[in-house]
Amino acid sequence: MEKSLNLRASGNSSGPNSSISLTCGGVEMSVVENMKDVADLVKKFNDIELNRRILNLENEVLDLSREKRRAEERVEELERALKFSKELKFNTPFYWLEGDSEPYCPACWESKHLAIHVTTSWDPVRYTHKECPACKQHFMTRPGV
């Protein structure tokens, strides 16, 4: 009795929930969820080369899943940064975020898009001023700012 295994892969890459499916004997399976089942099925046919290829495919699918997750995390990070930049308002000489009592350094924000709070300092020569701990820029301020 001859054993046969017909595998047909199909993919749907439209939309955020894109998936890859594998049809085996008329049954469609999600590749990520059922790759081990396919590998076990292939072992029954005692075809070492086919088994090796399925294992390689499994590793590639896992790599793609990790890359997709990293891309999703990067998108989330960029969306947060975009939201933050839209909420940041310039009021000379600093950038302010509503509800935040400390301003952000304009030099760091404008040159590197780094949101660094300036700190209030006092010394006998300059009196009260604000200083950026990152770029060391000094800002003379009037009392209360």
C-alpha positions as CSV (number, residue, x, y, z in Angstrom):
1,M,0.0,0.0,0.0
2,E,1.5,3.3,-1.1
3,K,1.4,6.2,1.4
4,S,0.9,9.7,0.0
5,L,0.8,13.1,1.6
6,N,-0.4,16.1,-0.4
7,L,0.5,19.4,1.1
8,R,-0.9,22.6,-0.3
9,A,0.1,25.9,1.2
10,S,-2.0,29.0,0.8
11,G,-1.6,32.5,2.2
12,N,-3.7,35.5,2.9
13,S,-1.6,38.6,3.4
14,S,-4.4,41.2,3.5
15,G,-5.2,42.9,6.8
16,P,-3.6,42.9,10.2
17,N,-4.6,39.4,11.0
18,S,-3.0,37.8,8.0
19,S,-2.3,34.1,8.3
20,I,-0.8,31.2,6.5
21,S,-2.7,28.0,6.2
22,L,-1.8,24.5,5.2
23,T,-4.1,22.0,3.7
24,C,-3.4,18.4,4.4
25,G,-5.8,15.8,3.2
26,G,-8.6,18.3,2.9
27,V,-8.2,19.7,6.4
28,E,-7.0,23.3,6.7
29,M,-4.7,24.1,9.6
30,S,-3.0,27.3,10.9
31,V,0.7,26.9,10.4
32,V,1.7,28.5,13.6
33,E,-0.7,26.5,15.7
34,N,-0.3,23.1,14.0
35,M,3.2,22.8,12.6
36,K,4.2,20.2,15.2
37,D,1.2,18.1,14.2
38,V,2.3,18.2,10.5
39,A,5.8,17.2,11.5
40,D,4.4,14.2,13.5
41,L,2.3,13.2,10.5
42,V,5.4,13.4,8.2
43,K,7.3,11.2,10.5
44,K,4.8,8.4,9.9
45,F,5.9,8.4,6.2
46,N,9.5,7.8,7.3
47,D,10.8,10.4,4.8
48,I,13.8,12.0,6.4
49,E,14.2,14.7,3.8
50,L,10.6,15.7,4.0
51,N,10.8,15.7,7.8
52,R,13.9,18.0,7.7
53,R,12.1,20.4,5.4
54,I,9.1,20.5,7.6
55,L,11.4,21.3,10.6
56,N,13.1,24.0,8.6
57,L,9.7,25.4,7.7
58,E,8.6,25.3,11.4
59,N,11.7,27.4,12.3
60,E,11.0,29.9,9.5
61,V,7.4,30.3,10.7
62,L,8.6,30.9,14.3
63,D,11.1,33.4,13.0
64,L,8.4,35.2,11.0
65,S,6.2,35.2,14.1
66,R,8.9,36.8,16.2
67,E,9.6,39.4,13.5
68,K,5.9,40.2,13.2
69,R,5.7,40.8,17.0
70,R,8.8,43.0,16.9
71,A,7.3,45.0,14.1
72,E,4.0,45.4,16.1
73,E,5.9,46.5,19.1
74,R,7.8,49.1,17.0
75,V,4.5,50.4,15.6
76,E,3.1,50.8,19.1
77,E,6.3,52.6,20.2
78,L,6.1,55.0,17.2
79,E,2.4,55.6,17.8
80,R,3.1,56.6,21.5
81,A,5.9,58.9,20.3
82,L,3.7,60.5,17.7
83,K,1.0,61.1,20.4
84,F,3.5,62.5,22.8
85,S,4.9,64.9,20.1
86,K,1.4,66.1,19.3
87,E,0.7,66.8,23.0
88,L,3.9,68.7,23.6
89,K,3.4,72.5,23.2
90,F,6.0,75.2,22.8
91,N,5.8,78.2,25.2
92,T,9.0,80.2,25.0
93,P,11.6,79.1,25.9
94,F,10.5,75.6,26.8
95,Y,8.3,72.7,25.6
96,W,5.5,71.8,28.0
97,L,3.2,68.8,28.4
98,E,-0.2,69.6,29.9
99,G,-0.3,68.4,33.5
100,D,3.5,68.3,33.8
101,S,5.1,70.9,36.2
102,E,8.5,70.7,34.7
103,P,9.3,71.9,31.1
104,Y,11.4,70.0,28.5
105,C,14.6,71.2,27.0
106,P,14.0,72.8,23.6
107,A,17.6,72.1,22.4
108,C,17.2,68.3,23.0
109,W,13.7,68.1,21.6
110,E,14.4,70.1,18.5
111,S,17.8,68.5,17.6
112,K,17.3,64.9,18.7
113,H,13.6,64.5,19.6
114,L,14.6,63.7,23.2
115,A,12.1,64.7,25.9
116,I,14.5,65.8,28.7
117,H,13.1,67.7,31.7
118,V,15.2,70.8,32.6
119,T,16.0,71.2,36.3
120,T,16.0,74.3,38.4
121,S,19.5,75.3,39.6
122,W,20.9,78.1,41.7
123,D,24.3,79.5,41.9
124,P,25.6,82.9,43.2
125,V,26.7,84.0,39.8
126,R,23.6,83.1,37.7
127,Y,21.1,83.0,40.5
128,T,18.0,80.9,39.5
129,H,18.1,79.3,36.1
130,K,17.1,76.0,34.5
131,E,19.6,73.5,33.1
132,C,19.3,70.5,30.9
133,P,21.0,67.5,32.5
134,A,21.6,66.0,29.0
135,C,23.0,68.8,26.9
136,K,24.0,71.1,29.8
137,Q,22.3,74.1,28.2
138,H,21.4,76.8,30.7
139,F,18.3,78.9,30.5
140,M,17.8,82.1,32.4
141,T,14.3,82.3,33.7
142,R,12.2,84.9,35.4
143,P,10.9,84.0,38.9
144,G,8.1,81.5,38.9
145,V,9.1,79.7,35.6
